[in-house]
Amino acid sequence: MEQKQTQQRNAGFATFILSGLCAISSGVVVSLLQETYGFAYSMTGTLLSFMNIGNLLAGFASGILPSKMGMKPSVLLLSFGYGAGYLLMGLSGWIPALMLAFFLAGLARGNVINTCTILVGDNSKNRTKGLNILHGCFAFGALLCPFIIAAASARHPNLPMIILAASGGIIWLIFAAIPMETKSTNQKGKTDWSFFRSKRFWMLTGLLFCQTGTEGTVAGWMVTYFKGSQIISSQLSPYTVTIMWATTLTARMLTAFFIPVKKIYSAMIAMSVGCIIFYLGLMTAKSQTGAILLLFAFSFSMAGMNPTIVSCAGRMTSLASIGIMLPVASISAIIMPWIIGIIAEHSTITLGMSSIIILCVGMLLFAIAVKRLPSEEAD
C-alpha cells in the first residue's frame, strides 16, 4: 500500500512538471501564432478562452467519469489533449483548427490538475506541504517554457509545438503506467455531496475563482501585454514568464519547507493585499526594471494562494468536490482573457490588463469572508 501511495504521489509530481510546461507555454505559443498569422487581440483572447473552456469541461468530467468507467480509463481519455492539441497547433493555422487545438490542450490541463491534486493530496502526510510542492513542480515546468520554445523556434517555427506535443504524450504514458482504479466504482450512496451545503466550500470556490482568473490571465496575456505596450523589449518579453514562474516556484518551496503557513486565513488575506498593491504598481510601471521587479513581487504574493485555498477544503476534498470546485473556479479564466481581448481591441491593451484588479479585490473580499465564518465552518 505504501509503495502504491509513493508511486501515485511521485507520478503526480512528475506529470505536474510537464503540465506546467505545456499549460504555460500556451501564453508564449499564442503570441507566436499572433505574430505568424496576424491575429487581432480579440482572436488571441478567444484562443486562450477556448483552452480554458476545455479546462472547465475537463474538471466536471474528472468528477463524473471515474464513477462511470473507473479512474484510470477516464484519466487516459482526457489527458490525450496536450499531445493532440499542440500537434494540431504545429500543423495548421486555420482558426477553427486552432480553436479545437486550444480546447484539447485545456481538456488535458483540467484533467491533469484534478488528477494530480487527488494523487498528491490523498497520499501526503502533510496535505498543505504536499500541495505546495505539487504546485512548485508546476512552476518549475512553467519557468522552463520560454527557454525551450526559444531554442526550438530557432531551428524551426513549428518545432516548439512538436516538443510540447511529445511532453503531452509522456504525461499520458506516466498515467498509463501507475496503479489507479480501472473499474467503475459507481454504487448508489457512495458519492458524498454534503460539501454542497458548506458555506466554506462555496466561499473557497469563490476565492479560487478570483485567484484562477488572475493567475491564468496574467500568465496568458503578460507576454503579449509587454510586447504591445513596449514597456519591455520584444526580445525579453517572452522571458517574463520565466520571471513569474521562477518567483512562484521559490515562494512555494519556501512555504513547503521553510515558512510553514500556520494561520492560513490571515495568510490568504495578506497575499490578497499584496496582489492588489503590486498589480496596481505593475499596471502603472513605465520602466523595464520597475515592471520586472513589480512582476516579481506580484508573483511572490500570488504563489501560495492556490494550494492554500485547496488545502483549506480539508476533509471535503474528493473527486466529486474537486470536480465542482476547480471547474467553477476556472470559469473566470474563460471569461477574463476574452474580456481583455475585447477591451484591448476597442481601447488599449493596458486598460484591458488593468481590469484584472477587479479579481484581485475579489480575492481579498472572499478571504476576509472565509476568515469571519463561525469556527465550525472556518476550522
Legacy VTK file of the C-alpha trace (Angstrom):
# vtk DataFile Version 3.0
C-alpha trace
ASCII
DATASET POLYDATA
POINTS 379 float
0.000 0.000 0.000
2.821 2.408 0.919
4.589 1.649 -2.372
1.401 2.405 -4.302
0.986 5.703 -2.461
4.583 6.663 -3.239
4.152 5.781 -6.919
0.978 7.840 -7.202
2.451 10.829 -5.369
5.648 10.801 -7.450
3.629 10.425 -10.642
1.643 13.481 -9.608
4.834 15.491 -9.142
6.358 14.336 -12.458
3.269 14.943 -14.579
2.713 18.352 -12.999
6.197 19.469 -14.107
5.321 18.569 -17.701
1.838 20.041 -17.321
3.376 23.322 -16.155
5.489 23.343 -19.315
2.529 22.542 -21.577
-0.023 24.778 -19.854
2.032 27.952 -19.521
3.609 27.551 -22.961
0.180 28.383 -24.357
0.751 32.047 -23.447
4.003 32.109 -25.434
2.628 29.975 -28.275
-0.418 32.209 -28.731
1.916 35.198 -29.007
3.912 33.360 -31.696
0.707 32.489 -33.536
-0.416 36.129 -33.360
2.850 37.243 -34.964
2.775 34.470 -37.596
-0.837 34.840 -38.702
-1.527 38.470 -37.751
-4.356 37.733 -35.315
-6.175 40.634 -33.653
-6.129 40.914 -29.857
-9.718 39.648 -29.753
-8.735 36.413 -31.557
-5.779 35.930 -29.201
-8.132 36.217 -26.237
-10.602 33.845 -27.897
-7.965 31.127 -28.334
-6.946 31.412 -24.681
-10.610 31.235 -23.709
-11.062 28.021 -25.710
-8.235 26.481 -23.703
-9.997 27.455 -20.505
-13.325 26.103 -21.776
-11.596 22.754 -22.194
-10.162 23.130 -18.702
-13.654 23.789 -17.336
-15.284 20.800 -19.031
-12.412 18.504 -18.039
-12.958 19.468 -14.415
-16.601 18.412 -14.493
-15.748 15.260 -16.448
-12.993 14.364 -13.966
-15.572 14.462 -11.187
-18.169 12.354 -13.018
-16.441 9.886 -15.361
-14.454 7.914 -12.720
-17.698 6.692 -11.165
-18.908 5.570 -14.599
-15.821 3.992 -16.149
-13.119 3.928 -13.455
-10.435 6.474 -12.635
-7.686 5.228 -14.932
-9.741 4.967 -18.144
-11.211 8.418 -17.581
-7.772 9.940 -16.889
-6.305 8.378 -20.034
-9.274 9.514 -22.105
-8.993 13.141 -21.019
-5.218 13.526 -20.839
-4.533 12.901 -24.537
-5.369 16.539 -25.283
-1.908 18.021 -24.707
-0.363 15.778 -27.350
-3.192 16.143 -29.850
-3.707 19.867 -29.234
-0.119 21.035 -29.605
0.425 18.747 -32.588
-2.547 20.406 -34.273
-1.175 23.878 -33.459
2.044 22.951 -35.211
0.297 21.616 -38.298
-2.363 24.232 -39.037
-3.034 27.966 -38.856
-6.727 27.528 -39.708
-8.684 29.296 -36.974
-11.272 26.523 -36.313
-8.403 24.009 -36.060
-6.557 26.269 -33.598
-9.726 26.676 -31.530
-10.020 22.886 -31.350
-6.310 22.596 -30.521
-6.515 25.026 -27.602
-9.697 23.316 -26.398
-7.973 19.903 -26.388
-4.961 21.320 -24.544
-7.320 22.811 -21.970
-9.094 19.477 -21.624
-5.793 17.846 -20.716
-4.799 20.668 -18.386
-8.004 20.410 -16.366
-7.732 16.647 -16.138
-4.093 16.723 -15.026
-4.811 19.367 -12.364
-7.684 17.371 -10.887
-5.892 14.028 -11.079
-2.620 15.264 -9.572
-4.450 17.111 -6.787
-6.016 13.794 -5.764
-2.846 11.699 -6.273
-0.699 14.037 -4.178
-3.280 15.323 -1.707
-4.550 11.853 -0.751
-1.043 10.376 -0.463
0.734 13.127 1.511
1.054 13.104 5.307
1.068 16.923 5.316
-1.548 17.998 2.785
-0.585 21.690 2.628
3.093 20.851 2.195
2.345 18.231 -0.443
0.171 20.576 -2.492
2.738 23.387 -2.265
5.391 21.006 -3.581
2.978 19.896 -6.310
2.346 23.463 -7.417
6.068 24.114 -7.144
6.526 21.325 -9.710
4.054 23.125 -11.972
6.013 26.355 -11.560
9.283 24.568 -12.371
7.844 23.289 -15.647
6.368 26.689 -16.409
9.608 28.599 -15.975
11.342 26.300 -18.486
8.898 27.044 -21.307
10.445 30.272 -22.742
13.904 28.678 -22.966
12.593 25.530 -24.630
10.399 27.456 -27.052
13.168 29.932 -27.920
15.687 27.153 -28.584
13.200 25.113 -30.607
11.802 28.007 -32.670
15.354 28.970 -33.673
15.531 25.651 -35.529
12.001 25.574 -36.971
8.832 27.654 -36.297
6.739 24.551 -35.632
9.275 22.651 -33.503
8.088 24.154 -30.163
4.616 22.716 -30.712
6.043 19.300 -31.597
8.128 19.266 -28.385
5.094 20.251 -26.330
3.042 17.526 -28.045
5.746 14.993 -27.109
5.659 16.231 -23.492
1.903 15.661 -23.508
2.497 12.133 -24.753
4.861 11.468 -21.839
2.176 12.642 -19.391
-0.233 10.119 -20.921
2.342 7.316 -20.646
3.043 8.078 -16.963
-0.664 7.890 -16.154
-0.881 4.634 -18.116
1.977 3.125 -16.093
0.929 3.894 -12.497
-1.628 1.922 -10.474
-5.075 3.506 -10.438
-8.640 2.259 -10.163
-9.503 0.751 -13.557
-13.085 -0.364 -12.975
-16.248 1.604 -12.414
-16.954 2.371 -8.792
-20.461 3.592 -9.455
-22.522 2.492 -6.473
-25.516 4.220 -5.031
-24.817 6.203 -1.918
-21.043 6.209 -2.383
-20.584 9.820 -3.528
-20.689 12.336 -0.697
-22.299 15.575 -1.858
-22.517 17.154 1.600
-19.974 19.809 0.569
-22.766 21.489 -1.407
-24.232 22.670 1.907
-20.977 24.123 3.202
-20.581 27.903 3.181
-16.849 27.420 3.456
-16.760 25.297 0.293
-18.523 27.951 -1.792
-16.527 30.844 -0.343
-13.304 28.965 -1.052
-14.591 28.273 -4.565
-15.278 31.994 -4.987
-11.775 32.784 -3.733
-10.314 30.223 -6.133
-12.459 31.725 -8.929
-10.729 35.077 -8.452
-7.273 33.539 -7.989
-7.522 31.274 -11.045
-8.731 34.102 -13.245
-5.941 36.372 -12.047
-3.056 33.911 -12.313
-4.198 32.274 -15.552
-4.977 35.513 -17.353
-1.758 37.231 -16.296
0.236 34.175 -17.409
-1.624 34.001 -20.719
-1.539 37.703 -21.586
1.645 39.024 -19.973
3.964 38.351 -22.919
1.520 39.937 -25.370
0.963 42.875 -22.997
4.639 43.682 -22.599
5.198 43.424 -26.345
2.174 45.597 -27.155
2.888 48.264 -24.532
6.625 48.224 -25.350
7.492 48.512 -21.647
9.784 45.512 -22.072
11.629 44.782 -25.309
10.210 42.150 -27.653
13.346 40.040 -27.153
12.972 39.998 -23.362
9.160 39.809 -23.181
8.877 36.007 -23.560
11.202 35.548 -20.581
8.848 37.419 -18.254
7.041 34.070 -17.987
10.248 32.653 -16.516
10.462 35.532 -14.023
6.873 34.936 -12.977
7.191 31.184 -12.521
10.694 31.189 -11.035
9.332 33.500 -8.356
6.291 31.260 -7.907
8.499 28.177 -7.554
10.704 29.902 -4.970
7.744 31.092 -2.911
6.025 27.698 -2.953
9.171 25.845 -1.907
9.732 28.347 0.915
6.151 27.771 2.059
6.516 23.992 1.875
9.872 23.635 3.633
10.940 26.780 5.483
7.998 29.101 6.173
5.015 26.878 7.010
1.684 28.674 6.992
0.050 28.445 10.427
-2.778 30.992 10.266
-3.979 30.116 6.783
-6.889 32.553 6.564
-4.809 35.508 7.714
-2.124 34.425 5.245
-4.634 34.457 2.370
-5.740 37.979 3.329
-2.107 39.125 3.366
-1.442 37.510 -0.011
-4.528 39.187 -1.478
-3.443 42.614 -0.242
-0.004 42.044 -1.763
-1.555 41.098 -5.107
-3.619 44.287 -5.187
-0.726 46.598 -4.310
1.812 45.049 -6.658
-0.557 44.590 -9.593
-1.577 48.243 -9.393
2.118 49.087 -9.435
2.711 46.772 -12.403
-0.008 48.463 -14.437
1.484 51.915 -13.786
5.125 50.905 -14.319
6.895 52.900 -17.020
10.372 51.383 -16.941
11.590 47.883 -17.797
13.335 47.439 -14.444
10.308 48.621 -12.466
7.966 46.306 -14.399
10.189 43.271 -13.792
10.533 43.997 -10.060
6.780 44.512 -9.667
6.033 41.321 -11.623
8.389 39.519 -9.223
6.577 40.952 -6.181
3.125 40.208 -7.616
4.090 36.614 -8.446
5.518 36.111 -4.943
2.257 37.334 -3.405
0.152 35.096 -5.648
2.310 31.958 -5.355
0.883 30.320 -2.247
-2.750 31.212 -2.803
-3.939 28.276 -4.934
-2.503 25.373 -2.866
-3.555 27.084 0.361
-7.143 27.501 -0.866
-7.395 23.856 -1.941
-5.839 22.592 1.299
-8.442 24.585 3.264
-11.156 22.302 1.868
-9.680 19.579 4.089
-11.991 16.635 4.567
-14.323 17.877 1.811
-11.714 17.192 -0.869
-12.763 14.310 -3.150
-13.113 13.615 -6.856
-16.650 14.983 -6.647
-15.820 18.191 -4.743
-12.658 18.883 -6.759
-14.731 18.159 -9.874
-17.006 21.042 -8.848
-14.565 23.465 -7.190
-11.867 23.615 -9.880
-14.179 23.828 -12.928
-16.373 26.516 -11.354
-13.249 28.464 -10.422
-11.887 28.120 -13.962
-14.884 29.963 -15.425
-13.055 33.198 -14.629
-10.102 32.014 -16.727
-12.516 31.605 -19.652
-14.167 34.979 -19.284
-11.200 37.209 -18.458
-8.917 36.503 -21.461
-11.830 37.213 -23.776
-12.779 40.410 -21.906
-9.186 41.643 -22.036
-9.024 40.943 -25.772
-12.229 42.884 -26.423
-11.139 45.850 -24.293
-7.685 45.869 -25.928
-9.253 45.760 -29.389
-11.520 48.748 -28.718
-9.279 50.704 -26.341
-5.760 49.766 -25.202
-4.027 46.615 -24.023
-3.118 48.440 -20.795
-6.762 49.134 -19.982
-7.629 45.520 -20.711
-4.948 44.183 -18.406
-5.906 46.685 -15.703
-9.342 45.066 -15.440
-7.700 42.123 -13.625
-7.536 44.294 -10.497
-11.253 43.522 -10.019
-10.373 39.869 -9.430
-7.560 40.833 -7.042
-10.043 42.809 -4.937
-12.429 39.825 -5.123
-9.727 37.598 -3.614
-9.401 39.924 -0.645
-13.155 40.087 -0.050
-13.586 36.298 -0.180
-10.533 35.732 2.065
-11.995 38.089 4.668
-15.412 36.407 4.377
-13.954 32.917 4.906
-11.989 34.034 7.968
-15.135 35.540 9.514
-17.116 32.295 9.287
-18.100 30.659 12.600
-15.434 28.319 13.946
-17.289 25.181 12.888
-17.234 26.485 9.303
-13.786 28.038 9.287
-11.755 25.340 11.055
LINES 1 380
379 0 1 2 3 4 5 6 7 8 9 10 11 12 13 14 15 16 17 18 19 20 21 22 23 24 25 26 27 28 29 30 31 32 33 34 35 36 37 38 39 40 41 42 43 44 45 46 47 48 49 50 51 52 53 54 55 56 57 58 59 60 61 62 63 64 65 66 67 68 69 70 71 72 73 74 75 76 77 78 79 80 81 82 83 84 85 86 87 88 89 90 91 92 93 94 95 96 97 98 99 100 101 102 103 104 105 106 107 108 109 110 111 112 113 114 115 116 117 118 119 120 121 122 123 124 125 126 127 128 129 130 131 132 133 134 135 136 137 138 139 140 141 142 143 144 145 146 147 148 149 150 151 152 153 154 155 156 157 158 159 160 161 162 163 164 165 166 167 168 169 170 171 172 173 174 175 176 177 178 179 180 181 182 183 184 185 186 187 188 189 190 191 192 193 194 195 196 197 198 199 200 201 202 203 204 205 206 207 208 209 210 211 212 213 214 215 216 217 218 219 220 221 222 223 224 225 226 227 228 229 230 231 232 233 234 235 236 237 238 239 240 241 242 243 244 245 246 247 248 249 250 251 252 253 254 255 256 257 258 259 260 261 262 263 264 265 266 267 268 269 270 271 272 273 274 275 276 277 278 279 280 281 282 283 284 285 286 287 288 289 290 291 292 293 294 295 296 297 298 299 300 301 302 303 304 305 306 307 308 309 310 311 312 313 314 315 316 317 318 319 320 321 322 323 324 325 326 327 328 329 330 331 332 333 334 335 336 337 338 339 340 341 342 343 344 345 346 347 348 349 350 351 352 353 354 355 356 357 358 359 360 361 362 363 364 365 366 367 368 369 370 371 372 373 374 375 376 377 378
